[in-house]
Amino acid sequence: MKAKQIKPGIYWVGAIDWNVRDFHGYVTPRGTTYNNFLIMDRKIALVDTVKREFADVMFDRIRCLTEPEKIEVGIINHIELDHAGSWDLVVERCENITLYATERGKQGLERHFDTTGWDIQTVKTGDTLKLGEKTLMFIETPMLHWPDSMMTYVKEDRLLISQDAFGQHFAQAVLFDDLVPQETLEDAVIDYYANILMPFGRLIKAKIAELQKLGLEIDMIAPDHGVIWRKNPEKVINMYLDMANGKAEEGIVIVYDTMWHSTEKMSRAVLDGILDEGMYAEVIKLRETPMSVAIKQFWKYRGLLVGTPTLNNVMFPTVAEFLQHLRGLRPSNRIAGAFGSYGWGGGGVREALQVLKSMKLEVVEPGYEVNYRPDKKDYEQGYDFGRMFAQKVREYHSRFK
């Protein structure tokens, strides 16, 4: 694929990674893209680079337009190595290049590379850079999702180059939002937000408000991963606002694991009760499901039920791992409960409830526990627990309408 023009004089020169399936522990079944952009003006500017393994692909695309050595400006929106990993190769070729980054970005570059002799200028929100016909404006976005992060706005083209914000891990042969199935695209946006940006909801709302206050007219958003939003950039902004506000469907996800199938049998009783209460539910067995998929499904629904056997008086390891991962993402506006089996002594369900409470979620107590294998009476208890929890979810969900 050659360089592709996204606005007059602005070209995508990135790379498509069709094969990546693990992105620092986050499963990426659709692959990903590393988007970066070349602006052809009196001064030629490169906005971000690509993952180092794809540097040759980037340089080949640049050569479709100009010799890489002619690049005079480098914009570093984000120093994570899937975007900044090739800057030393760029600087090596471009003797007259000046790099622009936030102060934290400059510090990060100095940790990643030997920057001796590099010309690095720091910028802050509102600073501008004139390339010739085009004017770049910088907007700091610390902790979206690294401390160094910023966005670059091309004023004349009403183009927001948004680094990781508004992105998706979604490899595709076409660049733009209107050329891909919308249901697939929406799922990719939710997946990306749930696994990467969930902790930053308040910051996201504040930053979107800041963009609006700056009065920026935006008719295209170009993130560093996934599709470029040219037809409907408002769609992804509104999706982010909904997710930042904790929007969820009225439903329940049951996330469990099992040792000798007792907790699994309990999950069926609970599920029957939920469904007979007229509520939608999904069931996820952790050892059969990638962690990032479990997290995404959690994010979709208002209610969470955690099923865990007791092992050595604590939660089953896969359940503990799921809750620890979820805890780091700092979820909000969800209601949760727990159930599980035990042998000699309990402890797993109690610990699960304690961890859920530590996240400041709405927690339904007590949990539903069974000694060894569930019998008919235990099934009835689980069925009633499922109906009761569904009622609690419906009541809790009504607060957000």
N, C-alpha and C positions, 0 to 999 in steps of 0.2 A: 504494500500500500504506500502510495506517495503521500507527501504532506497534503493536508486538506485545509482549504480555506474555511474559516468559520465566520469571519467578518472581513471586510475589505482590508487587505494587508496584514491580517492576523491568521496564523496557520497552526493547526494541530500537528505536532511533530513527535507524538508519543509512541507508546508501544502497547500491544495487546498480549497479555499473558494468558493464553488459553488453558494452560496446564496446571497452574497453581491451584492446590486444593487445601492448603493450610497456610493461613496468614497469621503468624505468631499465635497459633492455637485456635484461631477462628476459621472454621471450615468454610471454604469458598467453592461450592459446587459449580458455580457459573464462571469460575476464573475471575480475572480482573483486568483493568487497564491502568496504565501509568500515563496520565495525560500531562503534557506540557506544551508550551505555546511559543512560537516565534513571531515577533512583531517586526515587520519590515517597514522601516521609516528611515529618516536621515541617520538616526542612530538605531542600529538593529539590536533588539532586546530579546533575550531568552527568559521566559518565565518558568522556573523550576526545571528539573532534569527528570531522568527516569531511573528506575532500579538499575544498578550497575551492570547486571548481566545483559541489559538491553541497550547499553550505550551506543553500540555500533548501529542498531536500528535507528536510534534518534539522530545520529550524525548523518546517516544515509538520507533520512527525510529532510534534514536541514540542507544537504547538498542539492536537493531538488530546487532550492530557492536561492542559495548563496553559499559561499565558502564559510565554514564554521569560524575561520580565523577572523572574519569581518564582524563578529558579534562584539559589541562594545558595552552592553548593559546586561547584567544578570540579576534577576529578581528571585529572591529566596523567600517564598511564602511559608515554607515549612521545612524543618531540617530532618524529619524522619527519612531514613535512608532509601525508602522506595521513591522518594522525590528529590533528595539531595545527594544521593550516593554517587553521582557522576560529576559533581561540580569540580573536583580536582582535574578530571579529564578535560573539561571545558576550559578551565583556567590555563591548563598546559598548552592548549591550542590557541588561546586568545590572549595575546600579550597585552592588549590595551583595554581589557575588560574591567569594568567597575561593578562590584556586587552591592546589592542593596538588601538589607535585612533588618529586622527588629534588633534591639540590643541583645535580647535573649537568643535570637537567631545567630547573631555574630558569635556569641559565646559558645553556642552549640557547634558551629562550624569549626571553631578553634579546637574543640574536643575531638571532632571527627577526623580532621585533616591537619597536616602541617601547613598553616596558612601564612608562613613567612613570605613576605613580598606581595601578598594579595592586597588589592585595594578594596576594602569593605567599608561601606558607608551605612550608618544606621538611620532608620526612619521611624516615624511614629504616626499615629492617626492624623490624617489631614495633610500630611506632607505630599507634595506633588513632584513629578519629574516629567519634563518636556522632552520627547524624543524627536520632535519635528512637527508633523501634523497631529500626532497623538499625544495625549497627556495622561500619565498614570497617576492615580491617587491611591495612597496606602491606608489600610484600615487594620489596626491591631486587633487580633481576636485571641488573646491569651486563654489557654485551656480549652480551645476548640480546635484540636483537642490536646495540644501541647502548649507549654508556656511561650514558645517562640512564634506561634502561628500568626499569620496575617493574611489579608485578602488584598488583591490588586484590582482596582476599578479603572477601566479605560473609558474616559469621559466621553469622547467623541462617538464611541460605538455603543455606549450604554451596556458595556460588557463587564460582568463581575467574575473575575477568576478567583474562585472561592476556596482554594486548597482542598482539604478533606471534607469540609462542610458541604452538604447537599449531594454527596457522592454515593456510589454504590459499588460493591464488588460484582461487576457485571461485564464480562468480556463479550463484545459483539463486533461484527464487521461493519456496522453503521455507527455513526457518531451521535445521532440526535434523538431526542426523546420521542418525537413523532414517528420514528421509524421502527420502534420496537413494540411488542405487545404490552399494553398498559398494565394489565394485571401482574405480569412478570416483573415489570419495572417497579410497581408499587411494593411488591413483596421484597424486592432487593433493597429498596429504600428503608423499609421497616427493619429488615435483617441488619443492615449497616448501622442504623440508629440504635437498635436494641443492644447490639454487641459492642459498640464503640462509644456512642455519644449519650447513652442513657444517663450517666452521672451528671451531665452538664445542662440539664433542662433549663434551670434558672438563667444560666449564662447565655444559652441560645435565645431565650425570649428577650433578654436585655440587649443582646447584640443585634437581633433583628429590629428591635425598637430604635437602636442607635443608627442603623442603616436608613431607617425611615426618617429619622430626625435629620440626618445629613441631606435628605432630599434627593437621594440618588435615583435616577431613572434607570431601571434595569429591564432590558428586554432579552437578555441572554445570561445564563449562569453556566460557567465552565468549571466544574470541579476537577480534582486531580485523579478521581477514579470514576469509571462508568460513563453514562451518557452525558451529553451537553444539552442543557435545557434551553431550546430555542423557541419552541412553539408555546410553551406554557410554563415559564419560570415561576409564576405565582403558585402553581400546583405544589412544587416541592417546598416552597416557603410555608404554605398553609399546612402541609403535612408535618413539617417540623414544629410549627406552632401547636398543632394538635398533639403531637407526641410529647412535646415539652410540657404541655398542660396535663399530661397523664391520660390522654384519651384512650379508651379501651372498649372492646366489645363486651356485651353482657354474656359472659360464658365462663367456663372453668377449665383449667388445664390441670390434669392429674399427672404429677411427675413422681415416679417411684422406681425402686429397684427391689429385688427379692432374692432370698437365699434358697429356700426350699419351697417356693411358690405360695407360701401362706400369705404374705403381703400382696402378692399378685391376685390371689383369690379375693382378698379383702377389697382390692381396687375395683373388682367387678361388681361387688355388692354396692359399694359407694357410687359407682357409675350408674347402676340401675336406678338408685334413688334420685340422682341428679336428673337423669333423663325423664323419669316419671314426674318430676316436678316441672317439666317443660323447659329445661334449660340446656343449652348446647354445651358439650364437653368434648375434650380431646384427652387422650391418654398417651403418655410418653414413658417408655422404659429406658432408663438412663444407659444401661450397658449396650443398648441397641441403637442409640441415638447420639449424634455428635452434640457436644455441649452447646455450641452456638445455635443449633436448631432448637434445643430445649429452651434456651434463653429467649429466642425470638418468639416461640409459641407462648411462653410466659407473658411476654410483653403485650401480646394481642388481647388477652382476656383479663377481666376484672378480678377473677378468683383463682387462687392457687391452692391445690391440695398436695402435700408432700407425703409420700408413702415410704416408710423406712423400716426394715427389720432392725432389731437391736443386736449389735455385735460388741461383746466386751463392754456392755453397759452404755454404749454410745451409738450414734447413728452408723448406718452402713456406709463404707468409705465413698462410694459413688454419690450418695445423697449428700454427704458432708461436703464433697467437692462442688457439687452443684450449688449448694447454699452459700459456700464460701465465694464462689464466682459471682453469684447473684448479689451478695452483700457488697462486693467491691463496686458493682454498678449502681448502687444506691437507688433502688427502685422506690417509687412512691405511688400513692393512690391505688393500692391493691389490698385485697382482703385475703387472708391465708389461714390454713389449718393443717393438721397433720394426723396421720394414722399409721399403724404398723403392728407387726407381730413381735413376740419375744419368747424366749425359752425360760431360762432359770430366773431371770430378773429383768425388769424393764429398764428404760433409760433413753432409748432412741427417739421415741416420740416426744418425750419431755425435752430433750436437747434440741430437737427440731423446732419446737415451739419457742424455746428461748432464743434461738438464732433468728427466727422470724420476727420476734418482738424487738430484738436488737436493731433490726432494720427500720423500726418505727412503722411497720405495716399494721393494719387492722388485723388482729389475730383472734380466731374463734377457739375458745377453750371450753371443756377439755378436749383432748384428742380421742380418737377411737383406737383401742388397743385390744389385741387378742393373744391369749397364751397358746403357743404352738399353732395347731391348725384350726381354722374357723369351722364351726359346725352350723347347723341350721339356725340356732338362736343367734350366733354371732353374725350370720348373714343378715338376719332381720335387723340387728343393731346397726350394721354397716349401711343397710338400705335407708334406715331412718336418719343416720348421720348424713348421708348424701343429700336427702331431701331437706334436712335442716340447713345444711351448708348452702345449698342452692337458694333457699329462702333468704339467708343472710346476705348472699351475694346480690340478689335482686334488690334488697332493701338498701345495701351500700351503694350499688350502682345508681340508684335513683337520685343520690345526692349530686351526681355530676351531670344531670340532664338540664 
